[in-house]
Every structure is written in C-alpha cells, then in structure tokens.
C-alpha cells in the first residue's frame, strides 16, 4: 500500500471541512493502522479480553465523524493528536466501566502520555535501513508509516515486532506468548525487522 502524500492529506482535510463525508472517511482511514496499534497497547495493559482494538478504533472514528467540526488543526501531527485524544477517552471510558470507577482525569492524562510516548518511540525503536524512508518521513509522520508497514507484515512477523517493541517484552516473554522457543523467536524477530525495513524503504 502506498502512503498518502502530505498534499493529499491537506486536500482531504480541506474537503472534509467543507462537509464532504467521503473525504472525511478517506482521511480517517489513513490512520486506522496507527490507532489500532495504540489501542492494542492501551487495551493489553488494562482490558485484556474485554474489547478488541478494532472496536475501539471504530468507536473513535464514529466520534471523530460526529465532532469533526471541533477540530481546528492544520497539520497531520495535530490531526493525529486529536484522534489520539478521542481514542484515549474511549479507552478511559472502558477502564471506568470494567473497574466501576468514576471519571478520572488523571487516568486519561496517564493514558494520553503513555500512548503519545509509544507513538513517538516507534521511530526510535524500529529504525529504517540507512536513510530510508528519507523522503516519506519528511512528508508523513513516522509513526503512521511504521503502523502501515507493520500492517503489511505476515501475522507472525507483526506479532513478534509488536510484542518486542511496542509492548517492550523481553525475548523470553515473547517466546512464551508466541509458544515458540527462544532461538526461534529471535530468528523470527530478525527476519521481521528485515522485512519491515524493506517495506519502509519502499515508502
């Protein structure tokens, strides 16, 4: 899948602001993989087995559609931050529901800080080969490019990268979660990173 250019995102933003629903739908879809990974990180830590990341992302999109006129940003980074805040509010609501808690602003701030840190850390923990993606990174946010590339990996490759880098698990725990031996997980991880760097280099 080819990543959208910055100019295309600007066009979609303008069209969405003019009330074009198709443009808004296309714009939001560009961030599905990114939000899905953030939701997975948030859910795995607090709500294992309670709700899928896909459900949280879908609810985030519904709320974003209903309140898009409230978005005042002009850049992709601002749009990502706005969508991330919506996703955080959905995750915080789930935490309150399953823990029978009242609204906790501190919880929402903690979730926002954790997910924002996760997003920023992806580019550092998963470096592209050489200078790639030099041109794409200048146009698009690195976290979105990484999320889209991860979505193209075979499931076992994606899983080992997510567990090792996004969830920060040691190799021994990754091996246990994936029901593999430690050497096989390390070999799988090496191949997965090589494939990921190749995908990023194509962007």
MIVEX-505992 format. One line per field, with one value per residue: residue number from 1; residue in three letters; z, x, y of N, C-alpha, C in turn. Coordinates in steps of 0.02 Angstrom, whole numbers, plus 50000, padded with zeros to 5 digits. Last residue first. Example, Ala and Ser with C-alpha at 12.3 -4.5 7.8 and 13.67 -1.06 7.14 Angstrom:
residues 2
pos	(2,1)
code	(SER,ALA)
n.up	(50354,50390)
n.east	(50642,50660)
n.north	(49888,49716)
ca.up	(50357,50390)
ca.east	(50684,50615)
ca.north	(49947,49775)
c.up	(50394,50390)
c.east	(50645,50660)
c.north	(50002,49835)
//
This chain:
residues 203
pos	(203,202,201,200,199,198,197,196,195,194,193,192,191,190,189,188,187,186,185,184,183,182,181,180,179,178,177,176,175,174,173,172,171,170,169,168,167,166,165,164,163,162,161,160,159,158,157,156,155,154,153,152,151,150,149,148,147,146,145,144,143,142,141,140,139,138,137,136,135,134,133,132,131,130,129,128,127,126,125,124,123,122,121,120,119,118,117,116,115,114,113,112,111,110,109,108,107,106,105,104,103,102,101,100,99,98,97,96,95,94,93,92,91,90,89,88,87,86,85,84,83,82,81,80,79,78,77,76,75,74,73,72,71,70,69,68,67,66,65,64,63,62,61,60,59,58,57,56,55,54,53,52,51,50,49,48,47,46,45,44,43,42,41,40,39,38,37,36,35,34,33,32,31,30,29,28,27,26,25,24,23,22,21,20,19,18,17,16,15,14,13,12,11,10,9,8,7,6,5,4,3,2,1)
code	(UNK,UNK,UNK,UNK,UNK,UNK,UNK,UNK,UNK,UNK,UNK,UNK,UNK,UNK,UNK,UNK,UNK,UNK,UNK,UNK,UNK,UNK,UNK,UNK,UNK,UNK,UNK,UNK,UNK,UNK,UNK,UNK,UNK,UNK,UNK,UNK,UNK,UNK,UNK,UNK,UNK,UNK,UNK,UNK,UNK,UNK,UNK,UNK,UNK,UNK,UNK,UNK,UNK,UNK,UNK,UNK,UNK,UNK,UNK,UNK,UNK,UNK,UNK,UNK,UNK,UNK,UNK,UNK,UNK,UNK,UNK,UNK,UNK,UNK,UNK,UNK,UNK,UNK,UNK,UNK,UNK,UNK,UNK,UNK,UNK,UNK,UNK,UNK,UNK,UNK,UNK,UNK,UNK,UNK,UNK,UNK,UNK,UNK,UNK,UNK,UNK,UNK,UNK,UNK,UNK,UNK,UNK,UNK,UNK,UNK,UNK,UNK,UNK,UNK,UNK,UNK,UNK,UNK,UNK,UNK,UNK,UNK,UNK,UNK,UNK,UNK,UNK,UNK,UNK,UNK,UNK,UNK,UNK,UNK,UNK,UNK,UNK,UNK,UNK,UNK,UNK,UNK,UNK,UNK,UNK,UNK,UNK,UNK,UNK,UNK,UNK,UNK,UNK,UNK,UNK,UNK,UNK,UNK,UNK,UNK,UNK,UNK,UNK,UNK,UNK,UNK,UNK,UNK,UNK,UNK,UNK,UNK,UNK,UNK,UNK,UNK,UNK,UNK,UNK,UNK,UNK,UNK,UNK,UNK,UNK,UNK,UNK,UNK,UNK,UNK,UNK,UNK,UNK,UNK,UNK,UNK,UNK,UNK,UNK,UNK,UNK,UNK,UNK)
n.up	(50043,50039,50165,50232,50183,50238,50372,50378,50347,50458,50562,50534,50551,50689,50740,50708,50790,50914,50910,50908,51035,51121,51043,51065,51104,51116,51251,51258,51179,51254,51366,51310,51263,51354,51282,51231,51151,51038,51031,51052,51004,50873,50820,50828,50747,50619,50594,50598,50489,50375,50361,50346,50467,50468,50381,50458,50566,50501,50458,50583,50637,50551,50454,50293,50235,50284,50263,50123,50108,50189,50277,50235,50264,50332,50369,50511,50680,50797,50902,50847,50800,50919,51010,50985,51028,51163,51204,51183,51275,51396,51395,51393,51517,51602,51574,51617,51754,51792,51780,51791,51826,51936,51902,51870,51786,51667,51654,51658,51542,51447,51460,51416,51281,51241,51265,51174,51053,51064,51062,50934,50857,50893,50847,50710,50683,50710,50610,50495,50528,50578,50696,50748,50764,50768,50661,50701,50781,50710,50673,50798,50836,50739,50768,50894,50862,50789,50888,50970,50883,50864,50990,51082,51257,51352,51342,51448,51490,51515,51418,51302,51276,51235,51125,51042,51015,50937,50828,50781,50743,50629,50548,50524,50457,50338,50371,50380,50242,50198,50274,50223,50091,50110,50160,50152,50223,50217,50287,50188,50103,50186,50206,50075,50053,50148,50099,49981,50029,50089,50018,50085,50041,49957,50000)
n.east	(50432,50522,50575,50476,50499,50627,50599,50520,50613,50697,50610,50585,50708,50723,50612,50648,50760,50697,50613,50703,50766,50651,50510,50339,50220,50209,50234,50365,50435,50416,50489,50617,50636,50531,50419,50364,50258,50330,50436,50387,50256,50276,50360,50282,50171,50223,50261,50137,50066,50172,50147,50064,50063,50188,50164,50076,50159,50258,50183,50147,50270,50315,50206,50267,50374,50488,50469,50487,50626,50683,50649,50825,50959,50969,50814,50731,50710,50616,50634,50609,50480,50410,50400,50284,50190,50221,50189,50053,50019,50055,49978,49848,49848,49861,49744,49651,49683,49652,49515,49402,49235,49224,49228,49219,49303,49238,49218,49345,49398,49314,49351,49483,49460,49398,49499,49594,49531,49537,49675,49705,49645,49732,49856,49830,49811,49939,50010,49955,49882,49786,49645,49519,49376,49241,49191,49191,49107,49067,49191,49242,49153,49186,49322,49309,49242,49346,49442,49376,49367,49502,49545,49407,49384,49428,49554,49627,49638,49767,49861,49792,49740,49854,49901,49787,49779,49894,49858,49747,49801,49875,49774,49694,49729,49663,49530,49510,49504,49391,49294,49309,49269,49135,49081,49119,49126,49237,49323,49353,49430,49541,49586,49619,49726,49817,49840,49905,50021,50083,50022,49993,50086,50030,50042)
n.north	(50163,50063,50059,49992,49863,49840,49843,49728,49628,49642,49613,49477,49417,49440,49370,49239,49224,49237,49127,49021,49033,49009,48930,48983,49048,49180,49198,49146,49237,49352,49319,49317,49448,49565,49687,49806,49830,49870,49768,49636,49635,49684,49585,49471,49507,49521,49389,49326,49392,49483,49662,49769,49833,49891,49998,50074,50105,50180,50291,50341,50379,50481,50578,50631,50700,50648,50515,50507,50528,50424,50295,50281,50285,50121,50054,50129,50075,50061,50147,50272,50267,50240,50343,50412,50315,50306,50436,50432,50334,50397,50514,50459,50392,50502,50572,50478,50475,50604,50606,50487,50452,50309,50131,49993,49934,49939,50079,50135,50077,50136,50269,50260,50230,50350,50442,50395,50428,50567,50585,50540,50637,50744,50697,50689,50826,50874,50807,50862,51026,51108,51101,51099,51005,51018,50952,50819,50741,50629,50577,50542,50442,50347,50324,50265,50150,50089,50073,49980,49870,49842,49798,49724,49700,49605,49547,49662,49797,49846,49821,49803,49931,50006,49931,49936,50071,50086,50006,50078,50199,50152,50099,50217,50329,50333,50342,50479,50512,50445,50514,50643,50620,50587,50706,50866,50985,51057,50980,50887,50965,50990,50858,50820,50909,50866,50737,50768,50826,50716,50561,50398,50252,50109,49941)
ca.up	(50053,49979,50112,50245,50170,50165,50344,50395,50303,50390,50556,50534,50485,50642,50750,50680,50717,50895,50915,50850,50973,51121,51079,51025,51108,51049,51224,51295,51161,51186,51373,51344,51215,51341,51318,51268,51220,51063,51028,51072,51073,50920,50823,50864,50818,50653,50595,50648,50559,50393,50378,50286,50445,50511,50361,50394,50578,50534,50409,50538,50672,50551,50521,50336,50217,50283,50331,50152,50078,50195,50218,50218,50271,50303,50344,50442,50630,50735,50916,50877,50753,50865,51018,50971,50959,51120,51209,51146,51204,51378,51398,51338,51454,51602,51561,51547,51714,51797,51734,51823,51780,51909,51928,51907,51855,51692,51651,51710,51607,51457,51474,51486,51324,51235,51301,51246,51070,51061,51121,50991,50854,50905,50918,50747,50673,50750,50680,50510,50509,50507,50674,50722,50750,50825,50657,50660,50808,50741,50622,50757,50874,50744,50703,50886,50904,50756,50832,50997,50910,50807,50964,51032,51194,51361,51330,51408,51475,51563,51486,51329,51298,51292,51182,51067,51053,51001,50869,50801,50801,50684,50573,50555,50525,50335,50355,50441,50286,50170,50281,50293,50104,50081,50204,50108,50234,50177,50320,50247,50079,50159,50263,50110,50011,50150,50164,49978,49991,50130,50023,50057,50090,49953,50000)
ca.east	(50386,50481,50617,50485,50436,50617,50643,50492,50556,50724,50638,50530,50678,50773,50618,50587,50767,50750,50585,50659,50804,50686,50572,50397,50226,50200,50171,50311,50434,50389,50416,50591,50628,50594,50430,50427,50243,50276,50449,50455,50271,50232,50382,50345,50163,50194,50311,50188,50045,50137,50188,50078,50000,50175,50210,50053,50098,50275,50217,50095,50230,50348,50229,50218,50305,50484,50467,50421,50578,50703,50619,50755,50921,51003,50880,50733,50742,50614,50643,50674,50533,50413,50456,50348,50190,50227,50259,50092,50009,50083,50051,49871,49840,49912,49809,49651,49688,49721,49554,49466,49283,49201,49256,49166,49326,49256,49162,49295,49429,49313,49282,49470,49495,49362,49436,49608,49544,49472,49637,49732,49619,49660,49846,49846,49756,49882,50027,49944,49936,49801,49715,49544,49448,49278,49191,49246,49134,49016,49144,49277,49155,49118,49303,49347,49209,49282,49456,49394,49306,49462,49568,49460,49363,49365,49495,49637,49573,49713,49885,49830,49696,49813,49945,49812,49726,49889,49915,49739,49758,49907,49828,49667,49755,49736,49557,49514,49555,49456,49303,49323,49337,49181,49086,49119,49069,49181,49298,49314,49366,49501,49566,49565,49665,49792,49809,49841,49975,50061,50069,49969,50065,50069,50000)
ca.north	(50219,50071,50086,50063,49897,49839,49895,49793,49639,49649,49680,49525,49417,49465,49443,49268,49220,49285,49194,49031,49044,49073,48928,48965,48975,49154,49222,49114,49166,49349,49325,49257,49392,49530,49624,49807,49811,49911,49840,49655,49613,49719,49655,49473,49493,49579,49442,49307,49396,49422,49604,49729,49801,49834,49945,50048,50067,50118,50249,50318,50328,50416,50561,50599,50718,50721,50539,50497,50575,50494,50325,50271,50347,50179,50040,50106,50118,50025,50076,50259,50284,50191,50296,50445,50339,50247,50413,50481,50321,50332,50519,50503,50355,50449,50604,50499,50414,50582,50646,50504,50481,50371,50193,50028,49940,49873,50032,50152,50063,50063,50250,50278,50181,50286,50449,50392,50358,50533,50606,50504,50569,50748,50712,50629,50779,50897,50796,50791,50980,51114,51095,51163,51001,51044,51025,50843,50804,50672,50600,50592,50504,50371,50353,50327,50199,50105,50117,50046,49902,49862,49862,49720,49731,49641,49506,49602,49766,49857,49835,49746,49877,50026,49945,49872,50039,50122,49988,50008,50198,50188,50055,50157,50322,50338,50276,50439,50541,50428,50442,50630,50643,50537,50647,50808,50941,51083,51040,50866,50938,51045,50900,50785,50912,50935,50745,50733,50868,50772,50617,50461,50301,50170,50000)
c.up	(50038,49984,50048,50191,50180,50146,50268,50366,50315,50341,50487,50526,50479,50572,50700,50683,50682,50819,50894,50851,50912,51058,51075,51070,51062,51046,51155,51266,51195,51164,51304,51350,51248,51296,51304,51307,51263,51135,51058,51078,51096,50992,50873,50870,50856,50728,50634,50651,50610,50468,50387,50301,50384,50489,50403,50370,50513,50545,50439,50485,50627,50583,50521,50404,50267,50268,50334,50222,50111,50168,50218,50281,50257,50313,50311,50421,50561,50679,50852,50886,50780,50818,50960,50971,50940,51047,51164,51147,51161,51302,51375,51336,51395,51537,51558,51529,51640,51755,51734,51772,51818,51861,51899,51940,51899,51764,51684,51713,51663,51524,51487,51506,51398,51280,51298,51286,51145,51080,51122,51055,50914,50905,50937,50822,50711,50743,50726,50583,50525,50483,50599,50695,50716,50814,50715,50656,50766,50762,50651,50703,50835,50781,50706,50822,50899,50796,50797,50940,50935,50830,50906,51011,51146,51297,51335,51402,51432,51551,51536,51401,51330,51319,51243,51128,51082,51045,50936,50846,50827,50747,50632,50585,50561,50404,50353,50429,50349,50214,50256,50306,50177,50094,50177,50149,50189,50181,50282,50284,50138,50138,50239,50170,50046,50110,50171,50043,49986,50094,50067,50065,50055,50002,50000)
c.east	(50419,50435,50579,50527,50441,50552,50636,50534,50525,50668,50666,50556,50622,50744,50667,50590,50707,50761,50636,50628,50760,50727,50606,50458,50282,50207,50156,50243,50377,50383,50382,50516,50599,50583,50499,50442,50306,50258,50392,50463,50339,50249,50341,50371,50229,50191,50285,50245,50099,50120,50144,50120,50011,50113,50199,50098,50072,50214,50234,50125,50176,50306,50256,50249,50255,50412,50461,50417,50509,50651,50630,50712,50847,50961,50909,50805,50740,50645,50644,50686,50602,50471,50462,50406,50257,50232,50269,50166,50048,50078,50083,49946,49866,49909,49864,49718,49693,49732,49627,49509,49345,49254,49220,49191,49277,49284,49180,49239,49379,49343,49277,49399,49481,49394,49395,49544,49556,49480,49568,49694,49643,49628,49772,49835,49768,49822,49970,49958,49918,49851,49722,49615,49471,49354,49229,49249,49189,49044,49093,49231,49189,49116,49232,49328,49243,49243,49391,49407,49320,49397,49526,49482,49421,49339,49428,49573,49580,49651,49828,49852,49735,49771,49904,49856,49750,49835,49913,49797,49748,49865,49863,49722,49728,49768,49634,49546,49564,49513,49371,49334,49356,49254,49134,49132,49065,49120,49240,49285,49322,49432,49521,49540,49607,49727,49780,49804,49906,50010,50040,50022,50042,50042,50044)
c.north	(50286,50132,50098,50096,49972,49875,49898,49849,49708,49664,49692,49596,49469,49469,49474,49344,49251,49284,49246,49101,49056,49083,48996,48960,48950,49078,49191,49134,49130,49276,49324,49260,49330,49471,49597,49744,49805,49895,49882,49730,49639,49700,49694,49544,49498,49568,49502,49358,49379,49423,49542,49667,49757,49796,49882,49991,50036,50074,50181,50272,50300,50361,50489,50584,50692,50743,50615,50526,50568,50542,50401,50270,50339,50242,50103,50095,50087,50066,50034,50185,50270,50204,50248,50397,50370,50267,50353,50461,50371,50320,50454,50506,50396,50409,50552,50531,50433,50520,50624,50540,50504,50398,50253,50092,49977,49875,49965,50101,50077,50044,50175,50260,50196,50233,50385,50398,50349,50460,50573,50522,50528,50679,50714,50639,50714,50851,50818,50777,50907,51063,51100,51160,51066,51043,51057,50919,50835,50740,50647,50619,50559,50438,50382,50363,50267,50156,50136,50095,49972,49896,49887,49790,49732,49671,49541,49561,49704,49814,49836,49758,49821,49970,49962,49882,49973,50090,50022,49987,50127,50184,50087,50113,50261,50324,50276,50371,50498,50452,50419,50556,50630,50556,50595,50745,50881,51036,51071,50926,50917,51021,50957,50826,50879,50941,50816,50740,50835,50815,50671,50514,50365,50221,50062)
//
